[in-house]
């Protein structure tokens, strides 16, 4: 029987194509990764890594590195013996991918655990921190907290209100401007000098340090109202400078995802350009646009430097963003951690700082959750 070139290289594909004297071809079966085997290899690697590290001199970082190296070698050798070089190399790459995922997730989990473990215990018995500010609070109350077990006196009401008000004002300014700029770049802008200049400026603004935005807002309002002017609206302007390029860049990418065929089909029917944008493009890209908006809000809600420069610090609650300094959660936490109310009993100021950080983290997590829920609710329904 004469074999074709393909059959000669790869063997027969059907039983009928195999000659009577041709032996059954052996297949190199690729075995899937076994969780039990992986866990066994990992445990053995940890033991070997511990022994090696103990002989060299115990160090937790060295132990982790040695264990990872031993585990990679064990995975390769184990699968090389049982399934060949190709499967051994594949499992090493798989282990490296899992390791990269763990390196990305573990710090986040560690961060959240650190915040929650330090903030929740003092918060549970001191919910009054949400209704009190720091106006008129002296270090004596911190001494009473430590020596007598009293409640925490003085809270973050002023900082929470300031954060919400400044962020809302910044969002009102940034979201329409950012979305309109993105629509122009995708729907109307060409490769002319104006669109190229706009994209260049957006890229530059995306990378500017946050302190520069604060200095810009401070200089702007100092020219108008005089030197030393600090108030909440100036902080909102500083955050807008940081938020607009994020909204523009992410919204532009989301609008470009919408198929051009949808636009051309509507335009071919005589639908005006603005109606194509409002009825087809925006509803199709609404999920990505909502993510872009909330990503921008989450990016600026925890800023400290621009608000320190532009909005200032205020121990009392300020309900007017156009008059007087206004505090924020991030700066409140920094201020108490750096300059405790009573240095001899700084643990109370640390408790206030951790509670403020916890609230800030929960705000960011809530924003991301809302973004996902709203995007899922407004996304085009699939048939």
Long-range contacts (C-beta under 8 A, 24 or more apart in sequence): 28-83, 28-84, 28-86, 29-83, 30-83, 30-86, 30-87, 30-90, 31-79, 31-82, 31-83, 31-87, 33-91, 33-94, 37-78, 38-75, 41-71, 41-74, 41-75, 41-78, 42-71, 44-74, 45-70, 45-71, 45-74, 68-99, 71-95, 72-96, 112-361, 115-354, 115-357, 115-358, 115-361, 116-358, 118-350, 118-351, 118-354, 118-358, 119-351, 119-354, 119-355, 119-357, 119-358, 120-358, 122-152, 122-351, 122-354, 122-355, 123-355, 123-358, 125-151, 126-151, 126-152, 126-355, 128-152, 128-155, 129-154, 129-155, 129-156, 129-157, 129-352, 129-355, 130-155, 130-156, 130-157, 130-160, 131-155, 131-157, 132-157, 133-157, 133-158, 133-159, 133-315, 133-316, 133-317, 134-158, 134-315, 134-316, 134-341, 135-315, 135-316, 135-317, 136-315, 137-315, 137-341, 138-341, 139-341, 139-342, 139-343, 139-344, 139-345, 140-342, 141-341, 141-348, 142-340, 142-341, 142-342, 142-345, 142-348, 142-349, 143-342, 143-344, 143-345, 145-345, 145-348, 146-345, 146-347, 146-348, 152-348, 152-351, 152-352, 154-341, 154-352, 155-352, 156-329, 156-332, 156-352, 156-355, 156-356, 156-359, 157-317, 158-314, 158-315, 158-316, 158-317, 158-318, 158-327, 158-332, 159-327, 159-328, 159-329, 159-331, 159-332, 159-356, 160-329, 160-359, 161-317, 161-318, 161-319, 162-232, 162-311, 162-314, 162-318, 162-326, 162-327, 162-328, 162-329, 163-301, 163-328, 163-329, 163-330, 163-360, 163-363, 165-232, 165-321, 165-326, 166-232, 166-235, 166-236, 166-239, 166-307, 166-311, 166-321, 166-326, 166-328, 167-236, 167-239, 167-297, 167-300, 167-301, 169-232, 169-233, 169-236, 169-321, 170-235, 170-236, 170-237, 170-239, 170-240, 170-243, 170-300, 171-243, 171-293, 171-296, 171-297, 173-236, 173-237, 173-240, 173-244, 174-239, 174-240, 174-243, 174-244, 174-247, 174-296, 175-247, 175-293, 175-296, 177-240, 177-244, 177-247, 178-243, 178-244, 178-245, 178-246, 178-247, 178-248, 178-251, 178-292, 178-293, 178-296, 179-247, 179-251, 179-289, 179-293, 181-244, 181-248, 182-247, 182-248, 182-249, 182-251, 182-252, 182-255, 183-251, 183-255, 183-277, 185-248, 185-252, 186-252, 186-255, 186-256, 187-255, 187-273, 187-277, 187-281, 202-245, 202-248, 202-249, 203-245, 203-249, 205-241, 205-242, 205-244, 205-245, 206-245, 206-246, 206-249, 208-241, 208-242, 209-305, 210-238, 210-242, 210-303, 210-304, 210-305, 210-306, 211-305, 211-306, 211-309, 213-238, 213-239, 213-241, 213-242, 213-306, 214-238, 214-305, 214-306, 214-307, 214-308, 214-309, 214-310, 215-309, 216-241, 217-241, 217-306, 217-309, 217-310, 218-309, 218-310, 221-310, 230-309, 230-310, 230-311, 230-312, 230-325, 231-311, 231-312, 231-321, 231-322, 231-323, 231-324, 231-325, 231-326, 232-311, 232-318, 232-320, 232-321, 232-322, 232-325, 232-326, 233-321, 233-322, 234-310, 234-311, 235-306, 235-307, 235-310, 235-311, 235-326, 235-328, 236-321, 237-310, 238-303, 238-306, 238-307, 238-309, 238-310, 238-311, 239-300, 239-303, 239-306, 239-307, 241-306, 242-299, 242-300, 242-303, 242-306, 243-296, 243-297, 243-299, 243-300, 244-296, 246-292, 246-295, 246-296, 246-299, 247-292, 247-293, 247-296, 250-288, 250-291, 250-292, 250-295, 250-296, 251-288, 251-289, 251-292, 251-293, 253-288, 254-285, 254-288, 254-289, 254-291, 254-292, 255-281, 255-285, 255-289, 257-285, 257-288, 258-284, 258-285, 283-378, 283-380, 284-380, 286-375, 286-378, 286-379, 286-380, 287-375, 287-376, 287-378, 287-379, 288-375, 290-371, 290-374, 290-375, 290-378, 291-371, 291-372, 291-375, 293-371, 294-367, 294-368, 294-370, 294-371, 295-371, 297-367, 298-364, 298-367, 298-368, 301-360, 301-363, 301-364, 301-367, 302-329, 302-330, 302-360, 302-364, 303-328, 303-330, 304-328, 304-330, 304-331, 304-334, 307-331, 329-356, 329-357, 329-359, 329-360, 329-363, 330-356, 330-360, 332-356, 333-357, 333-360
